[in-house]
């Protein structure tokens, strides 16, 4: 059966940009015109203050709902806060600092009332409550309240990033969509009982090869990341949505069919960059979307349509894979991201050296850091449970990851990557002579006799605590949540070295 290849165009609308005066209505008008020209369906999300601008509201009310979906964008602004009778603490009417511009900066009661103000304003203007909701990030109490009170078809939040714009979202579901845990919406739930009934989709269409460790220093480790995504305002030589040959590469690799469940990306741009900055990139991308859609290679639809399809198709989070058989500027690099309810893993190759670049664990029991805490800082952090982190464990000249070594302790030279969908959410990657198979919470690695995995780390940032260790099990804890790596085959020689048995290492993640 052919797997769906989905593009959501999501443009969100602010009414103020304090950093640089600009026309915020022109981008909306031009985005609408461009979508009409190419016959593309999509979504506009309104920030509270945008709903106070009659010209914006009038323009959106004229749109054909069969082509254009409307929803809400939840960056919190001064008039929204004042509407519920509490003081605004931001520097400007819209301020991106976490303590004032996002839900984590408010008490639970205030979070609920801010949502009510947003949803009631939308209903006042458009006659119905919104069915789609987005923000760069949000707390779990907020989305529990929205799902339980109003019902939602889909949520969206920011891609993975380290420190960008003052917040870190790290170790989460890498692209595509999942059912969030009611306890911590940044992680998928492992059970139906603990999952929210609206899927959450990761935004922006990240470069599968370079975004993860973009800006990382081999000596100093993780640094605030730059951006390599489908956003059309990014136009430099590292790639991005304003670079036509990068866009061509991204669309080819992201929608190559090696995706297990479905292919997905979110495109579009908020109006606060101004039309001039996004014009060329959007013009090129939207023409490509029309072409690929006419050829039957992608489907461009609103976020809510994807959310409703997801709920009809999947009762629990499906496994997903994102594969890049090369980088946009280097045929010798490959990267595969696999995510499911239990874990995410990235297998990365540069030349003939293959390593597990990333392995994080999901637990529906791991609490939201702002469940009972109000953020008082300019920054906020959401993380999952680490085992291997090729970015934040890098430093002091050591490139972190899980490396495959032969019986003599030398890195195994591997061949070109081959991807297989084994069905049932299982993936097999072959980098002969190494094979990596992932299914549910089990990772099986096959290779030459007496091969081993060496975990190299140069930084203690984001490291779990080892609470106990035997030859076949290592127990870990991170921020108070316990998890284990249980070997079915192989032997744990140390917390950084695993030996194979008869050329096999098979590990299960246990919560």
TORBATOR-386103 format. One line per 3 residues: number of its first residue (from 1); for each residue z, x, y of C-alpha. Coordinates in pm, 1 decimal. Each point is the difference from the previous one (the first is absolute). Layout:
residues N
NUM> Z X Y | ...
***
This chain:
residues 511
1> 0.0 0.0 0.0 | -94.5 131.1 342.4 | 301.7 88.6 211.8
4> 21.2 -141.0 349.1 | -54.9 250.0 281.5 | 174.5 -143.5 306.1
7> -1.8 86.3 369.8 | 245.5 -175.0 231.2 | -89.4 30.3 367.1
10> 331.0 -28.2 185.4 | 3.1 32.5 378.1 | 329.4 -57.5 175.5
13> 51.2 -85.2 362.1 | 256.2 123.5 253.3 | 26.7 -112.7 362.3
16> 136.7 323.4 144.0 | -71.4 371.2 -38.0 | 250.0 193.1 216.0
19> -135.0 346.9 -76.3 | -344.3 -44.5 153.0 | -131.7 -293.8 206.6
22> -298.0 -164.0 -168.1 | -179.6 -326.2 -57.9 | 164.2 -154.7 -307.8
25> -223.0 -306.8 -9.9 | -331.9 183.5 -22.4 | 69.8 146.4 -349.1
28> 80.5 -344.5 -140.5 | -313.2 -152.5 150.1 | -218.5 283.5 -128.8
31> 157.7 0.6 -347.4 | -73.5 -372.0 -28.1 | -359.8 52.9 112.7
34> -49.6 284.2 -247.8 | 140.9 -200.8 -288.7 | -225.3 -292.6 88.3
37> -302.6 228.6 23.1 | 55.7 133.2 -351.3 | 128.5 -321.9 -153.4
40> 336.3 153.0 -91.3 | 313.7 -203.8 -61.3 | 337.0 136.6 103.5
43> 343.8 -37.0 153.2 | 151.2 24.2 346.8 | 377.9 42.9 19.3
46> 172.4 -87.5 327.6 | 304.5 171.2 139.4 | 237.2 -240.9 180.8
49> -105.1 114.8 346.8 | -370.1 -50.1 -81.0 | 75.6 -368.3 -52.4
52> 116.0 -16.9 362.3 | -345.3 99.5 131.7 | -212.1 -315.5 50.3
55> -331.4 188.8 -13.0 | 80.6 150.3 -340.4 | 121.6 -331.3 -140.0
58> -305.5 -187.5 128.5 | -236.3 256.3 -148.8 | 165.8 -25.3 -342.7
61> 14.8 -378.9 1.6 | -378.6 -10.6 26.6 | -50.2 196.2 -322.7
64> -129.6 -154.8 -320.5 | 299.1 0.4 -242.3 | -241.0 44.7 -290.1
67> -79.4 346.6 135.9 | 309.5 96.5 196.6 | 358.7 -20.7 -121.9
70> 292.6 13.3 243.4 | 348.4 130.7 -77.7 | 286.2 186.9 163.2
73> 82.5 363.7 67.2 | 371.9 74.7 18.4 | 57.7 283.7 238.8
76> 279.5 -138.8 211.5 | -51.0 -29.3 376.5 | 209.6 -79.6 304.1
79> -97.2 -367.3 48.5 | 62.8 -69.9 -369.6 | 347.6 153.4 16.5
82> 86.9 -178.6 323.7 | -119.5 -331.0 -146.4 | 294.9 7.8 -242.7
85> 248.1 95.9 272.3 | 71.6 365.7 -74.9 | -64.0 300.2 226.6
88> -304.4 222.1 -37.2 | 82.8 368.6 -50.6 | -349.6 150.0 3.3
91> -149.6 228.3 261.1 | -300.5 -228.5 50.2 | -76.9 -367.8 -82.9
94> -140.5 136.5 -327.4 | 171.1 314.0 -132.8 | -86.6 160.1 -335.3
97> 346.1 149.5 -52.4 | 161.8 -134.5 -317.7 | 324.8 -122.6 156.0
100> -177.8 -252.1 223.7 | -361.0 -39.4 -113.8 | 63.8 -81.5 -367.2
103> 214.8 -242.8 -195.7 | 237.6 270.9 -126.6 | 145.4 30.8 351.5
106> 157.6 -345.4 -8.1 | 273.6 -185.7 -188.4 | -93.9 -234.2 -284.5
109> 56.4 -306.2 218.0 | -212.1 152.2 276.5 | -274.7 92.4 -248.1
112> -20.6 -361.1 -113.0 | -6.6 -136.6 353.9 | -266.6 249.9 105.3
115> -213.5 -117.2 -292.8 | 59.2 -362.5 94.1 | -107.3 71.9 356.9
118> -318.7 168.1 -122.0 | -90.9 -270.6 -249.9 | 84.2 -290.1 230.1
121> -208.2 147.7 281.3 | -295.4 31.2 -237.7 | 42.3 -361.6 -117.9
124> 27.6 -120.4 358.2 | -336.3 155.2 81.6 | -196.4 -44.3 -324.5
127> 161.1 -302.7 -162.8 | 110.4 168.5 -322.8 | 232.9 277.6 -107.2
130> -169.6 332.6 -74.6 | -61.1 89.2 -363.5 | -45.6 375.7 47.3
133> 245.4 244.8 153.5 | -27.4 368.4 82.6 | 186.5 284.8 161.9
136> 2.8 376.2 -33.1 | 325.3 -46.6 -187.9 | 266.8 -264.7 -46.2
139> 329.9 -50.3 -177.8 | 53.7 -198.2 -317.1 | 224.7 -266.5 152.5
142> -277.0 -86.6 245.3 | -267.7 -52.9 -265.2 | 239.4 -183.0 -234.5
145> 76.5 -237.1 283.2 | -366.7 -51.5 87.2 | -110.4 -55.0 -360.1
148> 286.1 -236.1 -75.7 | -15.8 -192.1 328.9 | -367.2 -15.1 92.7
151> -191.6 114.6 -306.6 | -258.5 275.9 34.9 | -327.5 84.3 -170.6
154> 1.9 371.9 80.7 | 186.7 278.6 175.0 | -130.0 334.4 121.9
157> 170.7 318.9 109.1 | -87.0 357.5 88.4 | -137.5 262.5 -234.2
160> 210.4 289.4 -126.0 | 101.4 230.8 280.9 | 257.0 265.8 79.9
163> 143.8 -22.2 350.8 | -313.5 -140.7 162.1 | 88.9 -216.1 303.3
166> 368.8 53.2 -74.8 | 24.1 -156.7 -343.1 | -38.4 116.3 -357.4
169> -125.3 -213.4 -288.3 | -0.3 227.1 -301.0 | -40.7 -35.6 -374.3
172> -123.9 -359.4 3.6 | -284.3 -186.7 -168.0 | -305.4 204.3 95.9
175> -256.2 -246.5 134.0 | -107.4 -338.5 -138.7 | 267.0 -266.2 -49.4
178> 324.9 -79.6 -179.3 | 273.8 -261.0 -22.6 | 296.7 141.1 193.2
181> 354.2 5.4 -126.8 | 226.3 -247.6 177.3 | 260.0 277.6 22.9
184> -233.4 261.1 148.7 | -344.6 -113.5 112.2 | -126.0 359.5 11.8
187> 3.3 5.7 -381.6 | -165.9 -225.6 -257.2 | 232.7 -219.1 -204.3
190> 20.6 70.3 -371.8 | 83.6 -362.0 -89.3 | -134.2 -338.6 108.2
193> 352.5 -110.3 89.5 | 39.1 267.9 266.5 | -346.9 -7.9 153.8
196> -108.5 -167.5 320.3 | -278.1 -252.0 -53.5 | -233.3 148.3 262.4
199> -190.1 323.7 -71.5 | 27.4 291.6 240.5 | -309.6 210.3 76.5
202> 6.0 356.0 137.2 | -209.5 41.5 311.8 | -249.5 240.1 153.6
205> -200.2 148.0 -288.1 | 141.6 351.2 -41.4 | -203.5 301.7 -104.3
208> 88.9 31.5 -371.6 | -26.5 378.6 3.2 | 130.7 122.1 336.2
211> 227.8 -261.9 158.6 | 295.8 67.7 -230.6 | 70.4 353.5 117.1
214> -190.8 -0.4 329.1 | 180.1 237.0 238.5 | 227.5 141.0 -270.2
217> 85.8 368.5 30.5 | 20.7 221.2 -307.9 | 284.4 190.6 164.2
220> 179.4 -274.1 194.0 | -71.7 -295.3 -227.0 | -37.8 -360.6 113.6
223> -82.8 -65.1 362.6 | -79.6 -310.8 201.8 | -335.2 -109.5 -133.8
226> -326.7 -55.5 173.4 | -229.7 -283.0 -106.8 | -313.3 -4.8 -218.0
229> -76.0 -367.3 -56.0 | -266.3 -265.1 55.0 | 134.1 -55.4 352.6
232> -311.8 49.5 214.9 | 181.6 183.0 279.4 | 39.6 311.1 -218.7
235> -306.8 216.4 48.8 | 91.4 365.1 -55.5 | -130.4 248.6 -255.5
238> 275.8 -83.8 -248.7 | -161.5 -340.1 -58.2 | 88.2 -352.7 98.9
241> -150.9 -340.1 70.2 | -198.1 119.9 300.3 | -185.7 265.4 -202.6
244> -306.3 -154.3 -170.6 | -27.7 245.6 -288.1 | 372.4 -38.2 -75.1
247> -39.5 -380.0 2.8 | -293.8 27.7 -242.0 | 209.1 219.0 -231.6
250> 302.8 -229.9 22.8 | -195.0 -315.0 -81.2 | -176.2 170.6 -290.8
253> 318.3 138.5 -155.7 | 235.6 -286.7 79.6 | -239.8 -252.7 -150.9
256> -125.5 205.8 -293.8 | 142.5 -246.7 -254.1 | 264.7 238.1 -138.9
259> 281.1 -225.1 119.0 | 155.1 -179.0 -303.9 | 65.4 -335.7 172.1
262> -194.7 -18.9 325.6 | -123.3 224.1 278.7 | 154.4 -51.3 341.4
265> 10.4 125.8 356.6 | 101.0 -137.5 335.7 | -227.9 67.6 296.4
268> 14.8 -95.1 367.8 | 195.1 119.3 302.6 | 266.1 -126.1 239.4
271> -122.9 -71.1 351.0 | 237.4 248.4 165.9 | -237.5 295.5 -45.7
274> -262.1 -163.0 222.0 | -355.4 -94.4 -90.3 | -161.9 329.1 98.0
277> 211.2 198.4 -248.9 | -75.7 -228.6 -295.3 | -352.3 -124.6 85.4
280> -212.7 257.2 -180.5 | 216.3 12.5 -310.7 | 22.6 -377.5 -41.1
283> -370.6 -42.9 70.4 | -87.2 244.0 -277.8 | 257.7 -131.7 -247.6
286> -84.3 -367.7 45.1 | -371.3 66.3 -50.4 | 89.8 180.7 -324.1
289> 223.3 -287.1 -108.5 | -284.2 -248.0 50.5 | -238.3 221.4 -196.2
292> 238.2 57.7 -292.1 | 98.1 -365.6 -11.9 | -365.8 -107.9 -11.0
295> -48.1 240.9 -293.1 | 294.7 -157.1 -184.4 | 207.2 320.8 13.6
298> 289.3 -129.7 212.8 | 146.6 -328.9 118.3 | 123.3 -26.5 358.8
301> 258.5 -272.2 45.4 | 313.7 -94.2 196.7 | 338.1 131.8 -107.5
304> 122.8 -346.8 -94.8 | -292.6 -57.5 -236.4 | 87.0 320.3 -182.6
307> 365.5 -98.7 -16.1 | -79.0 -342.6 -145.6 | -237.3 152.9 -256.0
310> 264.4 257.9 -92.7 | 261.0 -271.5 -60.8 | -242.2 -203.2 -210.5
313> -103.7 304.8 -203.4 | 320.9 198.7 -51.6 | 346.8 -128.5 -80.5
316> 141.6 351.4 32.5 | -120.2 314.6 175.1 | -311.2 136.0 -174.4
319> -55.5 370.1 -56.2 | -247.9 154.1 241.1 | -190.3 324.8 31.9
322> -176.5 163.3 292.8 | -233.2 280.8 -99.7 | -184.2 261.1 201.5
325> -239.6 206.8 -209.9 | -37.2 237.6 295.1 | 119.0 48.6 356.8
328> -224.4 -92.3 289.9 | -54.9 369.4 71.1 | 73.2 168.6 -334.6
331> -143.3 -84.6 -343.3 | 266.7 210.2 -173.2 | 290.3 -230.3 90.4
334> 90.9 -321.9 -182.7 | 291.6 -237.7 42.3 | 114.9 -302.4 -199.1
337> 279.1 -231.5 113.1 | 147.0 -231.0 -263.8 | 265.4 -260.2 86.1
340> 169.0 -278.2 -193.9 | 333.1 -186.0 0.5 | 190.2 304.7 -116.8
343> -147.5 309.8 159.6 | -274.5 168.8 190.8 | -164.0 325.7 -100.4
346> -265.3 217.0 161.5 | -198.8 248.5 -207.1 | -184.7 247.3 219.6
349> -248.8 276.1 -74.3 | -128.8 280.9 215.1 | -257.8 206.4 -183.4
352> 123.3 41.5 -356.4 | 371.2 -28.8 89.7 | 144.5 -344.7 -73.0
355> 350.0 -108.9 95.2 | 206.1 -312.3 17.4 | 27.3 -10.4 376.6
358> 229.7 -300.3 24.0 | 224.0 -212.8 -225.0 | 231.9 -263.7 146.0
361> 196.3 -272.5 -176.7 | 49.0 -361.2 111.7 | 321.6 -195.9 -55.4
364> 59.7 -357.4 108.3 | 371.7 90.1 3.2 | -39.6 267.6 267.7
367> 134.4 -157.3 321.8 | -184.6 -35.4 325.9 | 156.1 261.4 232.9
370> 23.6 -261.5 276.4 | 124.9 -292.7 -209.4 | 341.8 8.3 164.7
373> -66.8 259.0 266.5 | -156.0 -28.4 344.2 | -224.7 292.3 89.4
376> 119.4 162.3 321.0 | -245.1 289.6 -8.5 | -350.7 51.4 131.3
379> -101.7 71.7 -360.7 | 31.1 -170.7 -337.8 | -56.1 106.5 -360.9
382> -94.2 -191.2 -316.3 | -23.7 200.8 -322.0 | -25.4 -48.5 -375.3
385> 144.0 215.9 -279.8 | -152.8 349.5 -27.0 | -73.3 218.7 -300.3
388> -294.2 208.1 126.7 | -103.2 18.4 365.0 | -283.3 237.2 81.8
391> 55.6 -42.6 372.7 | 372.6 -10.3 64.2 | 89.0 240.8 -281.3
394> -246.3 257.8 133.5 | 128.0 290.4 209.5 | 81.5 370.8 10.6
397> -345.7 80.2 -132.9 | 24.2 -229.9 -304.5 | -249.3 -284.2 -40.0
400> 203.9 -262.4 -183.3 | -110.4 -199.6 -300.8 | -2.6 -16.6 -378.3
403> -228.5 277.9 -127.1 | -144.9 29.5 -351.1 | 65.7 340.7 -160.5
406> -128.0 150.3 -324.4 | 212.0 174.9 -262.5 | -11.1 319.6 206.2
409> 127.4 -173.3 315.2 | -337.5 5.1 174.2 | -154.0 -299.7 177.6
412> -244.4 -179.4 -229.3 | -358.1 -3.0 128.9 | -124.7 -357.7 -15.5
415> -339.2 -168.3 7.1 | -128.0 -281.7 220.9 | 200.2 -322.6 4.2
418> -102.2 -299.6 -213.3 | 161.2 -340.5 59.3 | 44.1 -273.4 -262.9
421> 135.3 -352.8 34.6 | 169.2 -62.3 -336.9 | 81.6 -362.9 78.8
424> 338.3 -162.0 44.0 | 73.3 205.5 310.0 | -40.6 333.8 -181.6
427> -186.2 297.9 143.5 | -115.7 321.4 -164.7 | -109.2 306.2 196.6
430> -165.6 286.5 -180.9 | -12.5 344.2 156.6 | -89.2 179.1 -322.9
433> 203.6 137.9 -167.0 | 267.2 -214.7 175.7 | 17.2 -378.7 -37.4
436> 236.5 -220.3 201.1 | 58.7 -359.1 -114.0 | 219.7 -242.9 194.2
439> 112.1 -343.6 -116.2 | 289.8 -200.6 140.9 | 288.6 248.6 33.1
442> -141.1 253.9 -249.5 | -193.0 317.5 85.8 | -163.5 184.2 -291.8
445> -155.8 343.1 47.4 | -200.8 171.5 -271.4 | -120.2 357.9 11.9
448> -20.4 326.9 -189.6 | 269.4 99.8 -247.5 | 319.4 116.9 173.0
451> -109.7 -98.2 350.2 | 272.7 -73.3 254.7 | 50.2 -168.4 336.7
454> 156.4 209.3 273.2 | 150.0 -187.5 295.8 | -36.8 220.8 305.4
457> 207.8 -71.9 308.0 | 48.4 195.6 318.2 | 204.2 -251.8 198.0
460> 309.1 -207.4 -75.0 | -116.2 -285.3 223.1 | -14.0 -335.7 -183.2
463> 134.0 148.6 -325.5 | 188.7 -217.3 -248.4 | 337.2 106.4 -135.8
466> 7.5 98.1 -368.8 | 304.7 -180.8 -141.7 | -45.0 103.2 -364.2
469> -252.2 174.0 -221.2 | -72.0 40.1 -369.4 | -299.8 125.1 -192.6
472> -165.9 -340.7 12.4 | 143.5 -173.6 307.5 | 69.0 81.1 361.2
475> 205.7 -244.4 206.2 | -64.2 -12.0 374.3 | 142.8 -170.3 305.0
478> -146.4 -49.6 345.7 | 184.0 -171.7 283.5 | 237.3 -153.2 -251.5
481> -259.1 -139.8 -244.5 | -6.0 139.5 -354.3 | -313.8 50.9 -210.0
484> -94.5 210.9 -301.9 | -291.3 186.0 -151.5 | 19.2 -45.2 -377.1
487> -226.2 216.0 -217.0 | -146.5 -153.3 -313.5 | -185.7 323.0 -72.0
490> 63.8 344.0 144.8 | 312.6 186.8 109.5 | 170.8 40.9 337.3
493> 68.4 371.7 33.0 | 134.9 -35.0 355.7 | -25.5 -242.4 289.7
496> -323.9 177.7 97.5 | -155.3 77.7 -339.5 | -112.9 -228.8 -283.2
499> -145.4 133.1 -326.0 | -246.0 -195.2 -212.5 | 39.0 -74.5 -371.1
502> -321.9 33.3 -197.9 | -191.6 -7.8 328.3 | 156.2 -326.9 125.8
505> 249.9 -93.2 268.6 | 83.0 -369.8 19.6 | 256.2 -122.0 250.1
508> 136.0 -342.1 85.6 | 157.8 -91.8 333.5 | 318.9 -202.6 -52.1
511> 197.9 -182.0 265.9
***
